[in-house]
Amino acid sequence: MKAARLIVTADSARARERLARLAARGEAAGGRVEADVRRIIARVRRAGDRALLAFARRFDGVTLRRSALRVPQEAMAAAYSSLPGRVRGDLELAARRIRVFHAHQRERSWSFRDASGARLGQRIEPLARVGVYVPGGRAAYPSTVLMTVIPARVAGVGEVIAVSPVGKDGDVPITLAACHLAGVDSLFRIGGAQAVAALAYGTESVPRVDKIVGPGNVWVATAKRLTFGQVDIDSIAGPSEVLVVADGGADAELVAADMLAQAEHDPLAAAICVTPDRRLAARVAAALDRQLASLPRRAVAARALANFGAIVVTRSLARALEIANRLAPEHLELAVRAPRRWLARVRHAGAVFLGQDAPEAFGDYLAGPNHVLPTGGTARFASPLGVYDFVKRTSVIEAGPRTLARLGPAVVRLARLEGLDAHGRAVERRLAGVGSPRGPAAGRGRGPKRSLAPHTPAPVRGIRVGASVSAGSRPRPAAAHRPTTPHRRGGR
């Protein structure tokens, strides 16, 4: 395929047809495997560890004993120690930058007293136990481990359980090393839909978790969708994508390199350039042909470009941004002069990269912000994975007689308006007894008092204005319809 065939004019029939194909990527895949995934989940719920061991033999070709399901902590530590010094240094640099960025996302509990005298607030509490899915085999991305585990640790999650399939060649050392560095408490040698089911429902060996995060293939994505409600999940993401908005001054070689960085993920990945400069479009197409010829994964990248690649020529840069907002891409690069000026026009994107010195690949590994991002246009309403995905919020309401005397009558009227008499009566009983003694002293011959003297309620337990959520003692950081290689929330 010659990349020149990717060039289309915005709003033409060819452009509409090519961009419309993006929305259909992977849509049918989940439906094809759903029945099988339901059976896998049911079997894990019924047979627990026995089902996990049977599926490991069937799908992964390995025979495990129950005692071997869990990877010893010593093995993870040894894998980390055995890494070359330069690799350890690179992973530590990435972990440090990811941790520093996500520390800024911590939320605080808060409360205030309103004019009625009520004290209202919100408590921020970390989840107790989180499950992280780690792809296995050659698709083992240590950066994905860091991006999913470290925000959980920063949030203060009590326990992080990781699962990853083991192949005939045994554990993937870099996966074990990354789990050790990120702060995984337990790692189990299981993968696929059965691993999701184990985390959602628990088995004799695998504890049940509160939330499951992390990338996976269509089986994993479907299992996450089917267990949602029993357990929380990060998202149901699709194949990875990048959209580069470029003006005439952009370097065509760099634009092509960034498009190929996405295209090499898998045949469903999308790589798009939108530009008002037709000459740049031609240069990008030529650069794609040259670079693709020497790319080790050129077969995969070529299929992705042929199916879901495009170089769209628009009448203006403003129109290019309109198209970008309509597609709401996972990764959006602004390869334009004064990119900060154009940032204000971006409404929908998982992550925005300003200028050609900030390539999407930088964000994949150690820029700091999370690379688990919304895909398939879900950036219209979804956000990157972050510390906020690993906490829950609880409302706190405290009221005394003064508050009830002031606001209670409105509650009664609203309850009757909805036909919920018991709701109204519950408040009326309190209004009738405002000022009366309550508790053991009530009913000892003392007449009711109608005093509405100011009441000072006790402080809300467990909440303090400005109180900070604990970050925990260790660093730690919420799917993809991809048949072979994994996605972040989406992919990379």
N, C-alpha and C positions, 0 to 999 in steps of 0.2 A: 504494500500500500504506500502510495506517495502522500506525504503530509499535505501537499497542496490541495488535496481533495477535502481537507478539513475546513478550508476557508469558505465561509458563507456570509452573506450580507444580512444584517439584522432585519427582522420583520419579513424576510422572504419566506417562501414556503419551505425551502430547504432548511433554513435556520430554525423555524418553528418545529419542524419534524425532528431535527437533531436534538434540540434542547428538550423536547417533550419526552424523548427516550430516557432522559435522566430519571424522571419520576417513576418510571416503570422498572428500574433496576432492582432485581431481587424480590419484586412483589410476589411472584408466584412461588418462589422457593420455599417459603415457610409453609404454604398450604400443602406442598407435595410431601413434606416430612411430618406434618402435624400428627397424623394418626400414629405413626411409629413412635414419636416422642411421647405421646400420651401413654402408650403401652410401657415405655421405659420408665416413666415417672411412676406409674401404678405398680410396676414390679419392685422398684426401689422402696416404695412405701410399704409394700407387703413383705419383702424378703430382706431388706436392709443390707448389711454387709455382704451376704451371700449373693445378692443381685449385683453389687459392685464388682465382686471378684469374677462373676460369670461374664459381665460385660467387658471387663478388662481382657479376658481371654478371647472373647468374640471380636471386639472392635480394635484392640491394641495389640493382640497377639502375644500377651504376656500372662504368665501364671503367677499369681501372688497369693501369699497367705495373709490371713487377717492381720497378723502382727506386723506385716510389711506394708500395710496401707499408709501408715504415717512415716514420714521421713524424719529420722532423728535430728534433733537440733545440732548435734555434733557434726552430722554430715553437711548441713548447710554452712556451718562455721568453717569446716575444712575446705569446702568448695570455694568459699570466699578467700581463705588464706592462700589457696593454691593458684589464684589468678596472678598473672604477671603484674608487676608493680604499676606499669603505665595504665593497664586496664582498671585496676583498683582505684587509681587516682582519678581516672575519667568518671567512673561510677560515683565516687565520693563527691566530685565536683557537681555532677548532675543532681545528686541527692541533696546536697547543701543548697543549691539554687532553688530547687523545687520546694524545699522546706521553708526557706526564707520567704518566698512569694506567698505560699499558702498560709503562713503565720499571720499575714495581713487580713486574711479572710475570717479570722475568729470573730464570732458574735458574742455579745455580752447579755446577761440577764438584766432586766430593768423593771422598774416600777415607778408609779407616781400616784399622788392623791388628787382626786378631782374636786370640783367645787361642791359636790354633794357630800364629800367626806369619805367616799369609797376609795379604797386603795386597789389599783389595778396594775397588773404586771405580766411579764412573760419570762418564764424560766427556759434557759438553753441547757440541754443535757445531751451528752454524747450517747450514741447508740452503744449497747452493751457488747454486741458481737457482730462482726461483719465478715462476709465471705468474699474472697477475691478469686475470680477465675483467671488462670494463667495458661495461655495456649502452650502446647508442647511441640516437640520436634523442632524442625528448622524454623518454625514460626515463633520460637521463644524470643521475645523481645524484653531484655532486662529493663529498658526504659519504661515499658508499660507497667512492669511490676512497681517501679518507683512511683510512677504517676498515679497508680491506684491505691497503693498502701500508705504512702507518706501523708496525703491529706487526711486519711482516717486517723493516723497517729497524731497529727497536729490537732485534730478535733477532740482527741482524748478518748477514742473508742477503747473499750476495755480489752477486747480480744480480737485479733485478726486471724482468720482461718483461710488459708490458700489451698486451692486444688489445681492440679496440673497432671495431664496424662503422662504416663511413662511408656516408652517404647521398648522394643527388643534390645536396644542398645543401653537401656537403663536410664537413670536420671540425666537431665541436661544440666551440667555443672553451672553454667551461667545463670540458669533459673534459680538454682539453690543459692548461689552467691547473692543474687539480687534480693531474694527473699530474706536472707540474713541481714543484708545492709539496710533494707527498708523497715525491718522490725516485725516480720511475720511470726506469730506465736506457734502455729502448727501448719504443716504442709502435708497434704495427702496426695497419693499417687493415683488420682482418678481424674477423668476428663469427660467431655461430652455432656449430653443431656442427663446422664446418670449422676454426674457430679453436681449439676444444678439441683436435681431432685434431692440428693443427699444433703446439700446445704439448706434447702428449703424445709425439709421435713425431719432431717436427722436420721442417723442410723446408730448401730451399737458403737461404732468408732468415730463417726463424723458428727460433731455437735450441730444442732440447728442454729441458724444465724438469723439476724434481724433484717439484713439487707445483703444482696448479691450485686457486685460490681465487676466489671472487667469484660474484655472482648472475647469473641468466639465465633465459630462458624454458624451456619444456619440452624444446626441442631441445638447448639447452645442458646442462640437467640430465641428460638421457638420455645425451648424449655423455660427460659426466663419469662417469656410472655405468658406461658400457661401457669406458672407458679406465682405470678404477681397477685398479690392479695393475701396469699399465705405468707409471703415474704415481700419486702420491698426490693426494687431493682433500680439500677441507674438509668437505663433506657433500652429501647429496642432500636439500635442504630443500623444503618445500612452501609453499603460500600463507601470507601473514602473518596474525597473529592477536593480539587483545588480550582479556584477561579482567579486568574490574573488579569487585573485591569491595567493596561499599559498604554502610555502615550507614545508619541513619535520619538521621544528621547530615550526610551527604554532600550536596554541591551538585549537583543533578540536571543543571543546565546544563553543568557541567564534565564529568560522567560522559558525557553525550550527545556533547559535543565530542570527547572522547577515543575514543569508539566510532566516530565518523565519521572521525577521523584515520586509523583502520585501514581502514574500509569504502571510502574513496576510492581505495585502492590498485588493486584490481581486483575483478571479480565473485566471485572465490573467497576473498576476504579474510573473516575471521571477527571479529565484534565482539560480545562477550557481557558482560552485567552480571549478577552474582549478589548478591542482597540478601535479608535477612530482613524487610525493610520493604516491604509491599505498596504503601503510599502513595508511597514513593520510586520504586518501579517504575513507577507511573502517571505521576509527574512526569518521569521519564527518557523515557518513551515520548512524552509531549507535547513535550518539548524536542527530541527527535529529529525530529519532524515540522516544528517551527519552523525548526530549523537546516538541515535538508535542503533546504528550499524555496529557500534562497539560496546553496547550495553549487555552485560552478562544475562540479564533477564529480558532480553529484547523480544522474545516470543510473547511473553505475558504483556509487556508494555505495548507492543504493536497491536495486540487484540483489543486492549483497553482503548487505545487511541482510535482504532477503526470503529469500535462500537459506541464509545462515549466521549470521544475527543471532539473539540471544535475550536476554530479560530473565527470569531465573530467580528465583523467590521461594522462599526456603528457610525452615525452621522456626527456624534460629539462624545466627549468624555462624560458629560452629564448623562447621556443616554446609556453609556456603558455602565454607569453606577446604577441606573434604573434596572437594567437587566440583572446585575449582580444582586440587588435587593429582591428581585422577583425569584431568583433561584435560591437565595439564602444559603450560600455554600458553607461547608464545614471550614475550609480555609480560604481566606480572601487576601490576595496580595495586591497592594497598590504600588505598582511600578511606574510611578508618575512623578513629575516635578511637584514639589511642595505637598507631599502626601498628607501631612497633618491637615492642610486646608480642605482636602477632599474627605477626610475621615468623618466630618460632620454629616455628610450625605449618606453614610453607611447606616442602614437600619437593621439589617439582618445578616449576621455572619457568626460562625462559631468562634473564630479568631481572626484578627486583622493584622497583617504584617505590613508595616509602613516602610517603603523604600526598598531598593534591591539589595541593600546590605542586611536585610532582615528576611532571609528565605524561610519558607515553611519548614524546611528540615531543621533549622535552628530551634524552632518551637517544638519539634518532635522530641528533642533530646534533652536540652538543658537550659533553654531560655528561662524557664521557671514556671510560667503559666501552664495549666494542664493541657495535655494533648488528647485527652478523652473529650471529644467534642460532638455536638449534635450534627447529624448528617441528613441527607435526603430532604432538605428544605425545612427541617424541624428547628433550625436556628430562628425561625419566625417566633417561636415561643419557648425554646429550650436553651439551656446554658451549659457551659463547660462543667466537667466534674470539679468539685471543690469541697472545701471543709464543710460548707453548708449542707452537703449531701450526707454527712455523717453525724448530724445532730437532729434532735427533735425539739419542738417547741411546745411548752405547756402554758396555757393561760392561767393566771392566778387572780381571783376575785375575792375581795374582803369588804364587807359592808356592816355598818352598825345601825342602830335605831334611827339616827338622824338621816342617813342615806335612804333607808326604807321609807321613812315618813315623807320624804321629798319625792322619791321616784316610784314608790310602790303603787300608788293609784293608777299611774300610766301603765304599769305592768298588768294590773287587773283588767283595765279596759282593753288592752291589746289581746290578752288571753281570751276574753269573751268574744272579741271580734273574730277570733279564729275558732271559736267553739270549743275551747279547751278549758272547761269550768274548773277542773281540779287544779290547773296551773294558777288560775286567779284566786281560788280559795286558799291555796298554800300561802299566798302573799297576804290575803285579807286577814288570815288568822294572826299573822305577825303584826299587821297594822292595828288590829284590835287590842293587841297586848303591848303596844309601845309604851314603855315606862313601867310595865308590870314586872315584878320580880320573876326570874326564871331559875330553873334548876331546883336544887333541894329546898331553897327558901320559899319557892312558890307555893301558894295554897295554904299558908299558915295564918290566915285571918287578916292579912294586910290587904287593904283595898287597892284597886288599880290606880296608878299614877299616870297622868298624861304629860309628864314633863318631857320636853324635847331638848333638854340641856345638851350642850355640845358633847359629843362622844369621841374619845380618842382610841381607835382600835389598836391592838398590838401589832407590831411589825409582822409582815408576812414572813413566815419561816422559810429559810433557804433562799431568800432573794435579797439583794442589796443593790441599790442604785450604783451602776458602774462596776458591779462584780464581774470578774472575768471567768470564762469557762476554762477549766484546767486543760492544759495542753498535753497532759500525760508525761510519762517519764522517758518515752522513747519516740523517735521520729516515726511517723507513719502516714501515708496518704491512704458513677456512679457513676453495640451488639450487632451483631452484624450478619447480614445475609450474604456471607462469603463462603463458598463451598470449600475452599482450600486454605486460604491464609486469613489471619484474624484481622479484626478492626479494633481500633480504639472506639471510644464513643464518638465517633466512628473509627476510622482507621488512621493510618499515617500517610 
